[in-house]
Amino acid sequence: MRFERIVAALDGSPHSQRVLDAAITQARQASGGLTLVHALPGDSQAPLMFADMAGSAAQMRSEQREQARERGKAILAHARELVVREGLECRTLLLEGDPARAICRHAEEHHVDLIVIGSRGLGTVKELMLGSVSHKVAQLAAMPVLIIK
């Protein structure tokens, strides 16, 4: 089976490098297109770390959101450099909303052939509370999902 349109979901964890390596391998084998995505949780999912009693919660949430967006851009830029060094072209995209749903929605809208995602992300505590993004993607996706351990 040839996977010509591949999405690699990256979260910036150390495990993401293995996801990227697998996606590069798949793209090279099929001479296909590679899209690197990073999903930012929606506002209702983003934890509020600090807020004072005077109501600066909205400002803090906005600042945290911007920091997360900048971090996501940095993750994608670094991954893009690695892909280009391998002689491949790729697109990068910041997604917003529930990560699993955002990844699957993008994949369906762009007729992706394969989603590559890590089995572990940024933390087991978060995973226990919210459920594994890779597990949700595997359940929701209409196309094959390669989960990298």
VOGU-3710 file (C-alpha; in Angstrom, 3 decimals, decimal comma):
1> mrferivaal> 0,000/0,000/0,000  1,374/3,406/-0,992  0,727/6,356/1,258  1,112/9,427/-0,929  -0,357/12,031/1,433  1,011/11,703/4,958  0,368/13,718/8,102  2,843/13,556/10,989  1,408/14,804/14,283  4,163/16,328/16,418
11> dgsphsqrvl> 3,858/17,503/20,013  7,430/18,483/20,793  8,059/15,565/23,133  11,276/13,546/22,795  9,124/10,820/21,256  8,190/13,155/18,375  11,540/12,546/16,691  10,643/8,888/16,153  7,297/9,973/14,708  9,075/12,329/12,329
21> daaitqarqa> 11,593/9,638/11,315  8,778/7,192/10,525  6,876/9,803/8,527  10,000/10,672/6,534  10,540/6,978/5,772  6,944/6,561/4,601  7,083/9,726/2,464  10,372/8,663/0,885  9,037/5,170/0,040  5,955/6,559/-1,683
31> sggltlvhal> 7,522/9,747/-3,054  4,587/11,347/-1,353  3,694/14,602/0,278  4,322/15,195/3,961  2,418/17,589/6,202  3,666/18,255/9,723  0,977/19,290/12,190  0,957/20,479/15,772  -2,383/20,737/17,551  -3,123/23,448/20,083
41> pgdsqaplmf> -5,871/22,545/22,545  -8,958/24,737/22,376  -9,449/27,410/25,031  -11,663/25,154/27,100  -8,887/22,543/27,224  -5,947/24,831/27,867  -5,083/24,816/31,564  -4,989/28,133/33,331  -1,760/28,135/35,266  -1,928/31,415/37,120
51> admagsaaqm> -4,616/33,978/37,776  -5,106/36,614/40,398  -8,326/37,345/42,215  -8,745/40,682/40,385  -9,785/39,026/37,123  -6,623/38,800/35,074  -7,494/35,231/34,096  -8,454/36,231/30,552  -5,177/38,077/30,062  -3,177/35,162/31,458
61> rseqreqare> -5,054/32,712/29,232  -4,337/34,919/26,219  -0,633/35,057/27,081  -0,487/31,297/27,603  -2,266/30,774/24,289  0,269/32,968/22,494  3,164/31,134/24,177  1,672/27,793/23,097  1,257/29,092/19,538  4,894/30,253/19,430
71> rgkailahar> 6,073/26,933/20,877  4,036/25,090/18,228  5,563/27,202/15,461  9,053/26,428/16,809  8,319/22,686/16,938  7,137/22,743/13,325  10,036/24,909/12,107  12,595/22,566/13,661  10,887/19,496/12,188  10,669/21,177/8,782
81> elvvreglec> 14,436/21,783/8,821  15,028/18,083/9,452  12,697/17,062/6,629  14,340/19,472/4,181  17,777/18,116/5,148  16,481/14,702/4,101  15,715/16,101/0,655  11,934/16,113/1,053  9,426/18,894/0,872  6,738/19,388/3,455
91> rtlllegdpa> 4,038/21,708/4,662  3,522/22,744/8,264  0,258/23,539/9,956  -0,873/24,621/13,405  -4,250/23,109/14,227  -6,567/24,307/16,987  -9,192/22,523/19,041  -9,312/19,066/20,530  -6,024/17,619/19,166  -7,405/14,239/18,058
101> raicrhaeeh> -10,446/15,728/16,379  -8,420/18,511/14,744  -5,904/16,024/13,325  -8,640/13,747/11,985  -10,667/16,643/10,566  -7,602/17,941/8,702  -6,782/14,447/7,437  -10,299/13,907/6,108  -10,584/17,355/4,512  -7,263/16,898/2,701
111> hvdlivigsr> -7,750/13,245/1,715  -4,726/12,073/3,690  -3,653/8,451/3,185  -1,819/7,967/6,504  -1,556/9,652/9,896  1,676/9,058/11,836  1,449/9,798/15,555  3,263/8,848/18,746  1,869/6,521/21,366  3,240/8,738/24,107
121> glgtvkelml> 3,212/12,462/24,262  3,910/15,077/26,851  2,913/13,209/29,986  1,189/10,244/31,517  -0,798/12,320/34,021  -2,356/14,376/31,239  -2,963/11,178/29,284  -4,772/9,597/32,215  -6,968/12,657/32,650  -7,749/13,378/28,995
131> gsvshkvaql> -7,132/10,050/27,300  -4,454/9,300/24,767  -4,557/11,498/21,665  -3,179/8,627/19,583  -5,917/6,327/20,876  -8,595/8,871/19,959  -7,052/9,417/16,519  -7,001/5,662/15,900  -10,696/5,491/16,829  -11,813/8,555/14,856
141> aampvliik> -9,676/8,418/11,708  -11,159/7,145/8,482  -7,687/6,289/7,138  -4,790/4,161/8,439  -2,971/5,411/11,535  0,622/4,441/12,237  1,232/4,697/15,988  4,922/4,886/16,852  6,054/3,464/20,190
//
